[in-house]
């Protein structure tokens, strides 16, 4: 007889409220160590009501992604906690748990677009009322010389764009690049995203080892792209996507060309109302399965037994202790190891690992439309490599940064009032340096409000001047009516992101696979992790894949079946016309020709031998 619990700690900025089901009671408190004028902290406690033979589970979660959405009628940003925590809650409910969610605020938030999660839960995005709209083109990429490049899923358009710069042969090489990126994607999904790496021996699986070198993990994205694209312009076009992993294209493993592949092959899809609608739909699925969302509960630590080797629940800021049979942490992993758990050498070692970059992010409400801009825009620095070196080697804001600019109101009329635009800008910058790292280095060591305001003002001026110079847009400053800003310091202060790194630990080779922090604590039983810095890695779709791995690991530990397993790989009757017929390596014609070649070779050899006699 016990309560089955799941706790999720989420931290975000003022999202649009989502109606919550009525619950018997609500905790009201704040989490110590958090707070900022623009931010709020959500701590979700998923409590499963008392039922015989049920196990108790706690999920301590936070935001999975530092990206943003634009809300109706005004600019709003989210660093959503929902994807990891809410997905885990729904999966546990699907497995038969009676789940209640506690959260500090009166809303859920986040970004997710991963169809498998919905399918596993017995539904789909469409069935839950999520309307997807295709963004075409994918991006407009703007260069310092006034030229631009359109990235698209339209093969005809891509043929024209590539051949414009690299001729007829260039398009053939582009198809070769797609083929390699496709291989990276398919292998990674099958062998990494859907497999747990619980130890170094996990990397010794034959199925994984035979694919290791085809993934090109020991070459950079830039070096692999350079084999297919022979102009610097196109090398930049097909490598900037490494920033989605918070890495430089000169350092990111070649495997991650899969990011470009997914967009070029499958397109970029926008859910009407913003990505928050996807997470709200996921939360609604949980409600249908019995999840009850309760608000306002802070968690201060994970409770262990006397041996210190078994997680037994969590301690709340109110002083209450909530017992559980298993704890799953979705908070920033480095923060969790060093603040929610007892101090350890492993926790300290995580602080020394390389991390992703940070950002200065702007969220703007404009009093008119900016027609020169499409939905997705990338502005690349003239000194491409130097700008990345400033970010990743010096931990600075480049003098001339590359940046991403999104205009959701271009495709979604609900993102701004009629005749107006909402705009979000992400300027990648170095992460913060701790005291140990800061010795003898430049880096972002801004310590007061005035310095941050100066840096933000500089970034704003660069964005405005660059956009106006390259697109022909005019007086962006004059059109701005409301602004919200995130900085590396606010990412750290409000979201407890280690060093303000928005995408968690780096994805260099020795920070992934078996080298990445595990989904299960190495020495504390019944303690699991899900999120950007745990396996398999960062990005909401990837985090959702991690939520499935962690949920399955929890269910396995209790000997419980996976309720979604039966849905995987099921196929109907295959008609003869649809059967796959693999042709032999050599046709009859090839075999006959080969026999003739061998025959005449033997004759020629014998003739030469006779002449020699």
KOLKEDO-387537 format. One record per residue (C-alpha): x, y, z. Coordinates in Angstrom, 3 decimals. Layout:
# residues N
east=X, north=Y, up=Z
...
This chain:
# residues 613
east=0.000, north=0.000, up=0.000
east=1.811, north=3.120, up=-1.138
east=1.656, north=6.202, up=-3.229
east=3.199, north=6.069, up=-6.663
east=4.932, north=9.360, up=-7.230
east=6.515, north=11.274, up=-10.041
east=8.085, north=14.658, up=-9.444
east=9.031, north=17.086, up=-12.203
east=10.885, north=20.316, up=-11.582
east=10.289, north=22.723, up=-14.442
east=11.655, north=26.196, up=-14.993
east=10.369, north=28.565, up=-17.596
east=9.213, north=32.042, up=-18.538
east=5.538, north=33.034, up=-18.395
east=3.885, north=30.593, up=-20.814
east=0.184, north=30.769, up=-21.629
east=-1.802, north=28.968, up=-18.904
east=-3.084, north=25.470, up=-19.578
east=-6.223, north=24.402, up=-17.684
east=-5.489, north=21.841, up=-14.992
east=-7.839, north=19.213, up=-13.599
east=-9.182, north=19.760, up=-10.124
east=-7.017, north=18.183, up=-7.424
east=-7.648, north=17.767, up=-3.704
east=-4.913, north=20.197, up=-2.711
east=-2.155, north=22.423, up=-4.059
east=1.243, north=23.112, up=-2.579
east=2.424, north=26.719, up=-2.687
east=6.103, north=27.496, up=-2.275
east=9.216, north=28.659, up=-4.076
east=12.444, north=26.857, up=-4.800
east=15.428, north=28.256, up=-2.936
east=18.223, north=29.620, up=-5.115
east=15.974, north=30.606, up=-8.052
east=14.495, north=33.887, up=-9.107
east=14.665, north=36.595, up=-11.771
east=12.322, north=39.380, up=-12.826
east=11.522, north=37.641, up=-16.116
east=11.516, north=34.059, up=-14.931
east=9.558, north=31.669, up=-12.826
east=10.343, north=28.229, up=-11.497
east=7.997, north=25.274, up=-11.807
east=8.488, north=22.173, up=-9.744
east=6.201, north=19.358, up=-10.729
east=5.506, north=16.589, up=-8.272
east=3.749, north=13.695, up=-9.924
east=2.023, north=11.805, up=-7.138
east=0.255, north=8.541, up=-7.795
east=-2.533, north=7.736, up=-5.420
east=-2.558, north=4.809, up=-3.010
east=-3.341, north=1.512, up=-4.638
east=-2.395, north=-2.022, up=-3.652
east=0.687, north=-3.518, up=-5.307
east=1.643, north=-0.260, up=-7.015
east=5.191, north=1.050, up=-6.799
east=6.042, north=4.672, up=-6.090
east=8.066, north=6.720, up=-8.592
east=9.402, north=10.266, up=-8.443
east=10.493, north=12.235, up=-11.516
east=12.407, north=15.437, up=-10.761
east=12.409, north=17.398, up=-13.989
east=13.161, north=20.695, up=-15.621
east=13.298, north=22.248, up=-19.074
east=14.703, north=20.164, up=-21.906
east=15.458, north=22.905, up=-24.382
east=16.350, north=26.566, up=-24.242
east=14.472, north=27.418, up=-27.375
east=11.342, north=29.500, up=-27.538
east=7.893, north=30.084, up=-28.967
east=5.850, north=33.185, up=-29.710
east=2.467, north=33.309, up=-28.015
east=-0.770, north=34.850, up=-29.225
east=-1.021, north=38.662, up=-29.055
east=2.304, north=39.187, up=-27.345
east=5.873, north=37.962, up=-27.306
east=6.526, north=35.219, up=-24.813
east=9.363, north=32.762, up=-24.358
east=9.604, north=29.365, up=-22.797
east=12.380, north=27.143, up=-21.660
east=9.906, north=24.359, up=-21.263
east=10.078, north=21.728, up=-18.600
east=7.299, north=19.694, up=-20.058
east=8.891, north=17.338, up=-22.565
east=10.849, north=15.090, up=-20.215
east=8.595, north=15.263, up=-17.154
east=5.211, north=15.216, up=-18.877
east=6.279, north=12.454, up=-21.287
east=7.454, north=10.346, up=-18.364
east=4.195, north=10.993, up=-16.503
east=2.147, north=9.934, up=-19.524
east=4.245, north=6.813, up=-20.075
east=3.943, north=5.771, up=-16.422
east=0.189, north=6.354, up=-16.604
east=0.064, north=4.250, up=-19.762
east=1.864, north=1.521, up=-17.821
east=-0.913, north=1.558, up=-15.218
east=0.241, north=4.121, up=-12.668
east=-2.217, north=6.582, up=-11.154
east=-0.327, north=9.877, up=-11.629
east=-0.776, north=13.315, up=-10.096
east=1.379, north=16.265, up=-11.198
east=2.406, north=19.039, up=-8.797
east=3.783, north=22.242, up=-10.282
east=4.709, north=25.636, up=-8.875
east=2.875, north=27.653, up=-11.551
east=-0.558, north=27.238, up=-13.112
east=0.657, north=26.025, up=-16.507
east=2.822, north=23.498, up=-18.247
east=5.352, north=24.442, up=-20.902
east=7.915, north=23.185, up=-23.364
east=8.547, north=22.151, up=-26.947
east=8.275, north=18.713, up=-28.433
east=7.544, north=17.221, up=-31.795
east=8.212, north=13.534, up=-31.725
east=5.517, north=11.375, up=-33.256
east=6.716, north=8.161, up=-31.653
east=5.808, north=9.427, up=-28.195
east=2.219, north=10.057, up=-29.262
east=2.012, north=6.749, up=-31.138
east=3.320, north=4.853, up=-28.117
east=0.604, north=6.467, up=-26.032
east=-2.060, north=5.205, up=-28.437
east=-2.795, north=8.437, up=-30.254
east=-1.286, north=10.956, up=-32.690
east=-0.588, north=14.655, up=-32.997
east=-3.519, north=15.040, up=-35.388
east=-5.906, north=13.142, up=-33.145
east=-4.994, north=15.479, up=-30.284
east=-5.852, north=18.555, up=-32.340
east=-2.295, north=19.644, up=-33.207
east=-2.288, north=21.243, up=-36.657
east=1.103, north=21.097, up=-38.377
east=2.095, north=23.611, up=-41.045
east=5.076, north=23.091, up=-43.331
east=7.653, north=25.880, up=-43.467
east=8.781, north=26.468, up=-47.036
east=11.556, north=27.310, up=-47.585
east=13.280, north=25.779, up=-44.573
east=15.605, north=28.769, up=-44.215
east=16.857, north=31.858, up=-45.940
east=20.585, north=32.059, up=-45.291
east=21.972, north=35.586, up=-45.548
east=25.655, north=36.311, up=-46.283
east=27.681, north=39.451, up=-45.672
east=28.062, north=40.126, up=-49.437
east=24.314, north=40.593, up=-49.861
east=23.735, north=37.155, up=-51.388
east=21.337, north=34.589, up=-49.949
east=20.645, north=30.854, up=-50.215
east=17.301, north=29.088, up=-49.805
east=17.347, north=25.697, up=-48.131
east=14.316, north=23.637, up=-49.109
east=12.870, north=20.127, up=-49.303
east=11.960, north=20.956, up=-52.917
east=14.531, north=19.069, up=-55.023
east=13.992, north=21.335, up=-58.033
east=14.663, north=24.428, up=-55.974
east=17.727, north=22.872, up=-54.351
east=19.077, north=21.886, up=-57.770
east=18.901, north=25.514, up=-58.894
east=20.400, north=26.838, up=-55.677
east=23.332, north=24.413, up=-55.586
east=24.115, north=24.670, up=-59.303
east=24.116, north=28.459, up=-59.056
east=27.285, north=28.231, up=-56.969
east=28.880, north=24.874, up=-57.830
east=27.637, north=23.989, up=-61.315
east=26.062, north=20.775, up=-62.590
east=28.484, north=18.524, up=-60.740
east=27.646, north=20.338, up=-57.522
east=24.113, north=18.962, up=-57.445
east=25.392, north=15.416, up=-57.871
east=27.727, north=15.974, up=-54.915
east=24.792, north=17.401, up=-52.941
east=22.916, north=14.127, up=-53.499
east=25.993, north=12.283, up=-52.261
east=25.987, north=14.446, up=-49.117
east=22.311, north=13.609, up=-48.564
east=23.064, north=9.917, up=-48.961
east=25.753, north=10.048, up=-46.282
east=23.621, north=12.176, up=-43.956
east=20.720, north=9.760, up=-44.458
east=22.975, north=6.895, up=-43.412
east=24.074, north=8.857, up=-40.331
east=20.437, north=9.460, up=-39.421
east=19.163, north=5.908, up=-39.850
east=22.092, north=4.315, up=-38.026
east=21.883, north=6.842, up=-35.181
east=18.158, north=6.300, up=-34.655
east=18.458, north=2.510, up=-34.659
east=21.737, north=2.130, up=-32.772
east=21.856, north=5.175, up=-30.470
east=18.472, north=6.824, up=-29.855
east=16.699, north=3.516, up=-29.352
east=19.465, north=1.805, up=-27.399
east=20.585, north=2.445, up=-23.845
east=24.321, north=2.647, up=-23.144
east=24.549, north=1.454, up=-19.562
east=28.290, north=0.712, up=-19.584
east=31.369, north=0.747, up=-21.803
east=30.461, north=-2.790, up=-22.881
east=27.351, north=-1.342, up=-24.552
east=29.638, north=0.120, up=-27.200
east=30.987, north=-3.373, up=-27.893
east=27.701, north=-4.551, up=-29.379
east=28.524, north=-5.981, up=-32.825
east=25.542, north=-4.197, up=-34.380
east=26.933, north=-0.873, up=-33.153
east=30.632, north=-1.516, up=-33.815
east=30.122, north=-2.366, up=-37.461
east=28.446, north=1.010, up=-37.933
east=30.914, north=3.086, up=-35.921
east=33.190, north=4.252, up=-38.730
east=30.363, north=4.870, up=-41.245
east=29.058, north=7.398, up=-38.683
east=32.305, north=9.418, up=-39.071
east=32.516, north=10.312, up=-35.361
east=36.225, north=11.152, up=-35.619
east=35.839, north=13.734, up=-38.387
east=34.130, north=17.101, up=-38.060
east=30.921, north=18.098, up=-39.819
east=32.895, north=20.754, up=-41.679
east=35.521, north=18.294, up=-42.951
east=32.851, north=15.840, up=-44.135
east=30.870, north=18.598, up=-45.872
east=34.053, north=19.802, up=-47.569
east=34.266, north=16.480, up=-49.425
east=30.953, north=17.227, up=-51.130
east=30.867, north=21.016, up=-51.365
east=33.817, north=22.786, up=-52.947
east=32.948, north=26.434, up=-52.275
east=33.237, north=28.059, up=-48.863
east=29.710, north=29.424, up=-49.280
east=28.061, north=26.008, up=-49.507
east=30.296, north=24.525, up=-46.843
east=28.841, north=27.121, up=-44.495
east=25.286, north=26.494, up=-45.714
east=25.500, north=22.804, up=-44.860
east=27.366, north=23.023, up=-41.549
east=25.762, north=25.833, up=-39.511
east=23.240, north=23.305, up=-38.121
east=25.808, north=22.053, up=-35.611
east=24.744, north=25.036, up=-33.507
east=21.571, north=23.070, up=-32.707
east=23.854, north=20.856, up=-30.645
east=25.602, north=23.894, up=-29.164
east=28.847, north=23.008, up=-30.976
east=31.169, north=24.472, up=-33.590
east=30.990, north=22.786, up=-37.029
east=34.793, north=22.533, up=-36.845
east=34.530, north=20.366, up=-33.718
east=31.147, north=18.601, up=-33.941
east=31.421, north=14.957, up=-35.088
east=30.510, north=14.339, up=-38.720
east=27.644, north=12.140, up=-37.521
east=25.565, north=15.243, up=-36.882
east=25.039, north=15.962, up=-40.565
east=21.891, north=14.004, up=-39.710
east=20.493, north=17.342, up=-38.465
east=20.605, north=18.809, up=-41.970
east=19.235, north=15.574, up=-43.379
east=16.084, north=15.593, up=-41.245
east=15.248, north=19.124, up=-42.390
east=16.125, north=18.591, up=-46.057
east=14.382, north=15.222, up=-46.348
east=11.432, north=15.664, up=-44.003
east=11.035, north=19.433, up=-43.810
east=10.410, north=21.821, up=-40.924
east=6.907, north=21.678, up=-39.493
east=5.330, north=24.289, up=-37.240
east=2.403, north=23.469, up=-34.910
east=-0.201, north=26.208, up=-35.058
east=-0.200, north=28.124, up=-31.798
east=3.470, north=27.344, up=-31.160
east=5.281, north=24.305, up=-29.828
east=3.597, north=24.752, up=-26.481
east=0.439, north=23.300, up=-28.077
east=2.261, north=20.006, up=-28.642
east=3.258, north=19.714, up=-25.010
east=-0.225, north=20.772, up=-23.897
east=-1.584, north=17.926, up=-26.034
east=0.860, north=15.522, up=-24.395
east=-0.255, north=16.696, up=-20.953
east=-3.880, north=16.215, up=-22.015
east=-3.139, north=12.614, up=-23.005
east=-1.806, north=12.080, up=-19.503
east=-5.014, north=13.520, up=-18.042
east=-7.070, north=11.050, up=-20.051
east=-5.004, north=8.261, up=-18.535
east=-5.588, north=9.557, up=-15.030
east=-2.751, north=12.019, up=-14.543
east=-3.813, north=14.787, up=-12.157
east=-1.855, north=18.047, up=-12.355
east=-1.236, north=19.748, up=-9.001
east=0.604, north=23.019, up=-8.751
east=3.228, north=24.754, up=-6.617
east=5.612, north=22.300, up=-4.948
east=9.397, north=22.808, up=-4.538
east=11.892, north=19.970, up=-4.128
east=15.109, north=20.553, up=-2.187
east=16.873, north=17.169, up=-2.304
east=16.672, north=13.483, up=-3.100
east=16.358, north=11.300, up=0.007
east=18.569, north=8.214, up=0.401
east=18.522, north=5.313, up=2.825
east=21.094, north=4.945, up=5.616
east=23.560, north=3.208, up=3.321
east=23.401, north=6.104, up=0.846
east=22.958, north=3.604, up=-1.986
east=19.180, north=3.576, up=-2.389
east=16.881, north=6.469, up=-3.368
east=13.835, north=6.527, up=-1.121
east=12.043, north=9.726, up=-2.175
east=12.439, north=13.499, up=-2.096
east=12.496, north=16.264, up=0.485
east=10.284, north=19.261, up=-0.297
east=11.154, north=22.858, up=0.495
east=8.219, north=22.889, up=2.904
east=10.014, north=20.294, up=5.042
east=7.786, north=17.436, up=3.956
east=9.389, north=14.179, up=2.884
east=7.716, north=12.152, up=0.140
east=8.691, north=8.480, up=-0.029
east=8.992, north=6.549, up=-3.271
east=10.379, north=3.337, up=-4.695
east=12.179, north=5.023, up=-7.587
east=13.303, north=8.559, up=-8.397
east=13.833, north=9.925, up=-11.921
east=15.608, north=13.288, up=-12.212
east=14.839, north=15.545, up=-15.161
east=16.540, north=18.641, up=-13.732
east=19.820, north=19.890, up=-15.233
east=21.999, north=16.861, up=-14.616
east=25.147, north=18.680, up=-13.502
east=23.095, north=20.835, up=-11.116
east=21.251, north=17.788, up=-9.786
east=24.428, north=15.846, up=-9.006
east=25.878, north=18.806, up=-7.125
east=22.769, north=20.198, up=-5.422
east=20.005, north=17.606, up=-5.131
east=22.359, north=14.750, up=-4.243
east=25.202, north=14.377, up=-1.727
east=28.496, north=15.863, up=-2.922
east=30.639, north=13.388, up=-4.838
east=33.793, north=13.238, up=-6.937
east=31.682, north=12.231, up=-9.951
east=29.471, north=15.266, up=-9.495
east=32.526, north=17.531, up=-9.364
east=33.965, north=15.830, up=-12.457
east=30.793, north=16.673, up=-14.389
east=31.442, north=20.368, up=-13.723
east=34.788, north=20.008, up=-15.522
east=33.318, north=18.486, up=-18.675
east=32.969, north=20.511, up=-21.847
east=29.528, north=22.006, up=-22.301
east=27.467, north=23.516, up=-25.087
east=27.392, north=27.247, up=-25.766
east=25.022, north=29.785, up=-24.257
east=23.012, north=32.537, up=-25.943
east=21.653, north=36.021, up=-25.781
east=18.083, north=35.612, up=-26.943
east=15.605, north=38.327, up=-27.871
east=11.823, north=37.987, up=-28.111
east=10.289, north=40.960, up=-29.909
east=6.800, north=42.257, up=-30.592
east=6.817, north=44.503, up=-33.679
east=4.147, north=47.106, up=-34.505
east=4.276, north=46.197, up=-38.203
east=5.247, north=43.309, up=-40.436
east=8.815, north=42.940, up=-41.687
east=8.160, north=41.455, up=-45.169
east=11.850, north=41.062, up=-46.000
east=12.087, north=38.194, up=-43.495
east=10.813, north=34.631, up=-43.957
east=9.866, north=32.245, up=-41.149
east=13.415, north=30.994, up=-40.543
east=16.482, north=33.122, up=-41.226
east=20.174, north=32.467, up=-40.628
east=22.682, north=35.318, up=-40.753
east=26.225, north=33.968, up=-41.120
east=29.307, north=35.871, up=-39.990
east=31.819, north=36.952, up=-42.645
east=34.619, north=35.440, up=-40.566
east=32.867, north=32.121, up=-40.057
east=35.520, north=30.052, up=-38.304
east=36.789, north=32.959, up=-36.199
east=33.293, north=33.623, up=-34.883
east=32.997, north=30.007, up=-33.699
east=36.454, north=30.157, up=-32.135
east=35.381, north=33.227, up=-30.146
east=32.397, north=31.286, up=-28.812
east=33.935, north=27.883, up=-28.117
east=37.595, north=28.592, up=-27.486
east=37.429, north=32.029, up=-25.842
east=33.865, north=31.797, up=-24.442
east=33.052, north=35.263, up=-25.763
east=30.386, north=36.987, up=-27.808
east=31.934, north=37.354, up=-31.299
east=32.478, north=40.848, up=-32.654
east=30.450, north=39.667, up=-35.647
east=28.268, north=36.723, up=-34.595
east=26.215, north=34.378, up=-36.706
east=22.625, north=34.271, up=-35.457
east=19.202, north=32.715, up=-36.003
east=16.043, north=34.812, up=-36.495
east=12.554, north=33.302, up=-36.418
east=9.313, north=35.020, up=-37.492
east=6.535, north=32.602, up=-36.419
east=3.832, north=35.069, up=-37.434
east=4.951, north=34.593, up=-41.040
east=3.349, north=31.143, up=-41.064
east=1.013, north=31.247, up=-38.052
east=-1.488, north=34.143, up=-37.963
east=-2.173, north=33.452, up=-34.277
east=1.428, north=34.357, up=-33.359
east=0.817, north=38.137, up=-33.655
east=-2.067, north=40.569, up=-34.173
east=-3.045, north=41.229, up=-37.768
east=-0.536, north=43.417, up=-39.585
east=2.162, north=42.889, up=-36.949
east=5.047, north=40.455, up=-36.429
east=6.563, north=38.514, up=-33.542
east=10.289, north=37.813, up=-33.840
east=12.704, north=35.682, up=-31.861
east=16.480, north=35.947, up=-32.215
east=19.115, north=33.599, up=-30.824
east=22.694, north=34.934, up=-30.745
east=25.101, north=32.125, up=-29.729
east=27.758, north=33.225, up=-27.227
east=30.231, north=31.483, up=-24.950
east=29.081, north=29.956, up=-21.684
east=29.991, north=31.424, up=-18.321
east=33.323, north=30.570, up=-16.750
east=33.528, north=29.343, up=-13.189
east=36.378, north=30.499, up=-10.945
east=38.603, north=27.596, up=-11.926
east=38.104, north=28.185, up=-15.661
east=38.364, north=31.948, up=-15.481
east=42.013, north=32.070, up=-14.401
east=44.046, north=33.738, up=-17.130
east=41.182, north=33.685, up=-19.638
east=38.822, north=36.242, up=-21.122
east=35.425, north=34.578, up=-21.288
east=32.032, north=35.841, up=-20.136
east=32.810, north=37.024, up=-16.621
east=30.192, north=39.761, up=-16.483
east=29.275, north=40.267, up=-12.853
east=26.769, north=43.125, up=-12.654
east=23.516, north=44.228, up=-14.229
east=25.044, north=47.208, up=-16.017
east=27.621, north=45.053, up=-17.831
east=24.932, north=42.646, up=-19.005
east=22.796, north=45.547, up=-20.211
east=25.755, north=46.845, up=-22.205
east=26.396, north=43.434, up=-23.784
east=22.706, north=42.981, up=-24.607
east=22.571, north=46.459, up=-26.154
east=25.584, north=45.598, up=-28.299
east=23.997, north=42.334, up=-29.461
east=20.744, north=44.142, up=-30.268
east=22.574, north=46.763, up=-32.354
east=24.453, north=44.049, up=-34.264
east=21.242, north=42.164, up=-35.023
east=19.369, north=45.260, up=-36.193
east=22.232, north=46.567, up=-38.351
east=22.982, north=43.153, up=-39.886
east=19.356, north=42.428, up=-40.785
east=18.851, north=45.872, up=-42.273
east=22.094, north=45.763, up=-44.289
east=21.514, north=42.292, up=-45.743
east=17.741, north=42.200, up=-46.297
east=16.838, north=45.832, up=-46.955
east=14.515, north=46.008, up=-43.936
east=14.285, north=49.475, up=-42.387
east=14.037, north=50.925, up=-38.862
east=13.623, north=47.714, up=-36.871
east=14.361, north=49.581, up=-33.658
east=11.471, north=51.930, up=-34.371
east=9.086, north=49.026, up=-34.954
east=9.935, north=47.337, up=-31.634
east=7.191, north=47.717, up=-29.012
east=8.031, north=45.008, up=-26.468
east=11.082, north=42.908, up=-25.663
east=12.084, north=40.016, up=-23.411
east=15.759, north=39.021, up=-23.145
east=17.662, north=35.969, up=-21.953
east=21.397, north=36.097, up=-21.195
east=23.896, north=33.423, up=-20.104
east=23.523, north=34.681, up=-16.544
east=19.734, north=34.520, up=-16.583
east=19.852, north=31.011, up=-18.070
east=22.009, north=30.027, up=-15.103
east=20.141, north=31.947, up=-12.408
east=16.608, north=31.080, up=-13.450
east=17.033, north=27.636, up=-14.904
east=20.045, north=26.320, up=-12.961
east=21.834, north=25.515, up=-16.207
east=25.456, north=24.743, up=-15.460
east=27.534, north=27.741, up=-16.705
east=24.414, north=28.986, up=-18.485
east=24.979, north=26.381, up=-21.227
east=21.596, north=26.173, up=-22.939
east=21.982, north=22.669, up=-24.392
east=23.681, north=20.870, up=-21.538
east=26.903, north=18.913, up=-21.867
east=28.775, north=18.974, up=-25.160
east=28.271, north=16.240, up=-27.777
east=31.924, north=15.594, up=-28.530
east=32.790, north=11.898, up=-28.910
east=33.870, north=11.428, up=-25.285
east=30.650, north=13.058, up=-24.079
east=28.232, north=10.730, up=-25.880
east=27.287, north=7.042, up=-25.966
east=28.799, north=5.173, up=-22.985
east=30.804, north=8.264, up=-21.996
east=27.679, north=10.373, up=-21.412
east=26.085, north=10.354, up=-17.953
east=23.893, north=7.259, up=-17.703
east=20.127, north=7.093, up=-17.388
east=20.708, north=5.272, up=-14.105
east=22.924, north=6.517, up=-11.260
east=26.188, north=4.519, up=-11.131
east=26.074, north=3.851, up=-7.391
east=22.603, north=4.757, up=-6.091
east=19.901, north=2.210, up=-6.838
east=16.444, north=3.273, up=-8.002
east=17.740, north=6.671, up=-9.152
east=17.408, north=7.498, up=-12.844
east=17.950, north=10.505, up=-15.131
east=16.333, north=11.941, up=-18.239
east=17.151, north=15.166, up=-20.057
east=19.652, north=17.006, up=-22.235
east=22.830, north=15.970, up=-20.408
east=21.869, north=12.319, up=-19.981
east=21.956, north=9.705, up=-22.733
east=21.056, north=10.040, up=-25.596
east=21.472, north=13.844, up=-25.542
east=19.992, north=17.274, up=-26.152
east=17.099, north=18.519, up=-28.288
east=13.471, north=17.828, up=-27.435
east=12.900, north=14.914, up=-29.851
east=16.089, north=13.315, up=-28.526
east=15.052, north=13.987, up=-24.922
east=11.715, north=12.322, up=-25.638
east=13.597, north=9.305, up=-26.958
east=15.540, north=9.402, up=-23.686
east=12.273, north=9.530, up=-21.740
east=11.265, north=6.271, up=-23.408
east=14.615, north=4.622, up=-22.597
east=14.434, north=5.743, up=-18.970
east=10.780, north=4.715, up=-18.590
east=11.570, north=1.283, up=-19.993
east=14.536, north=0.975, up=-17.651
east=12.284, north=1.778, up=-14.675
east=9.620, north=-0.686, up=-15.789
east=12.246, north=-3.382, up=-16.325
east=13.579, north=-2.881, up=-12.796
east=10.111, north=-3.685, up=-11.455
east=9.490, north=-6.540, up=-13.868
east=6.692, north=-4.626, up=-15.586
east=5.818, north=-4.935, up=-19.275
east=6.155, north=-2.033, up=-21.689
east=2.598, north=-1.216, up=-22.803
east=3.827, north=0.324, up=-26.055
east=6.177, north=-2.507, up=-27.085
east=3.487, north=-4.444, up=-28.977
east=2.899, north=-1.498, up=-31.280
east=6.466, north=-1.483, up=-32.573
east=7.212, north=-3.099, up=-35.901
east=3.714, north=-4.470, up=-36.570
east=2.842, north=-4.834, up=-40.230
east=-0.199, north=-5.946, up=-42.127
east=-0.289, north=-8.528, up=-44.883
east=2.222, north=-7.773, up=-47.630
east=0.982, north=-8.288, up=-51.180
east=3.194, north=-9.972, up=-53.765
east=3.559, north=-6.722, up=-55.683
east=4.928, north=-5.055, up=-52.564
east=7.396, north=-7.762, up=-51.555
east=11.041, north=-6.729, up=-51.590
east=13.043, north=-8.745, up=-54.108
east=16.782, north=-8.311, up=-53.836
east=18.486, north=-8.991, up=-57.145
east=21.625, north=-11.167, up=-57.113
east=24.941, north=-9.363, up=-57.183
east=25.508, north=-10.590, up=-60.751
east=22.813, north=-11.103, up=-63.385
east=22.925, north=-14.006, up=-65.847
east=24.370, north=-11.644, up=-68.453
east=27.133, north=-10.583, up=-66.063
east=27.902, north=-14.213, up=-65.233
east=28.103, north=-15.172, up=-68.905
east=30.365, north=-12.228, up=-69.654
east=32.583, north=-13.114, up=-66.697
east=32.854, north=-16.744, up=-67.909
east=33.848, north=-15.544, up=-71.364
east=36.490, north=-13.208, up=-69.945
east=37.945, north=-16.019, up=-67.841
east=37.827, north=-18.408, up=-70.820
east=39.654, north=-16.054, up=-73.185
east=42.157, north=-15.133, up=-70.460
east=43.024, north=-18.800, up=-70.031
east=43.358, north=-19.223, up=-73.806
east=45.642, north=-16.206, up=-74.036
east=47.753, north=-17.494, up=-71.160
east=48.125, north=-20.937, up=-72.755
east=48.989, north=-19.380, up=-76.100
east=51.751, north=-17.313, up=-74.491
east=52.993, north=-20.359, up=-72.644
east=53.221, north=-22.378, up=-75.855
east=55.111, north=-19.598, up=-77.596
east=57.547, north=-19.537, up=-74.753
east=58.184, north=-23.255, up=-75.179
